[in-house]
Amino acid sequence: MEIVRTVEALQNIKKKLEGSVGFVPTMGALHSGHLSLIQRAGDENDHTIVSIFLNPTQFLEGEDLESYPKREEADIKICELSGVDILFMPTVDQMYEEDELRISAPARRGYILEGAKRPGHFDGMLQVVMKLLNLSTATRAYFGKKDAQQLALIIQMARSYFFSCEIIPCDIVRDEQGLALSSRNAYLSEEEKYRALSLSRSLKRATKMVMSGEREVGLLISEMMSVLKEVDRIEYIAICDRDLQKLETVESGNTIILVAAWVGETRLIDNIWI
Ligand code: AMP
């Protein structure tokens, strides 16, 4: 595995690669969720590139940019053992220049749900994904459904800007108890981890109700709220179609149920696709 820290070095190495490239962008502190994307990229392509870049432009003032978990040594080992060909770990200076050209998230889709709670977050996310996809010149790029709105906006960007890279949505990986894996889970104490399970439990409860024939969004949301009693604050519960537009009644095969909540000082998101 080649570890590459500059844009120029990545471009030079890329020139020598022949065949398809699968790309997995991450912010590091890798876990089995990231690993599932890396493995799929390896299975479906001749070469795998992973990036680890804690992108400052997608963090809002007062968010956890400074305290975000960093585990460079372990991350390198994980990538090595997973058969990654190129690990791109640039500095902020490598990725950004002064007075940058900006990318804006769409006015409606970018400012609902996560975008309403974190205004500007998606501008920074799209900006860095655009840069990374251009740099990797990947055949396919792999993103988790865990960040459902992020995924939807990246698919939209790829469509709007005629990217040749195919965007591949990947299933959410959970621990044995159902907690969706996230680098931010490292912030949780044991007691908080236990309480955080109510996010996935609420999604499971809603899914079960849908399976038994319930379709009314209002009823599903109020049931979810009762399951979510153990979190400290619910930010939103939303039942949307795959384009993240709110639904009145669940449409099988075209619904995502999303939840965002605080447990202690940690903000968690989760969702389920039905
Ligand atoms: P991050 O490092 O949090 O920016 O995540 C990098 C990629 O991994 C994103 O496409 C995420 O959606 C994806 N990801 C994060 N957690 C999970 C998970 N539990 N299951 C599947 N994909 C995930």
Residues whose N, C-alpha, C, O or C-beta is under 5 A from the ligand:
A	BS01	AMP	P25 T26 M27 G28 G33 H34 Y142 F143 G144 K145 K146 D147 C170 D171 I172 V173 A180 L181 S182
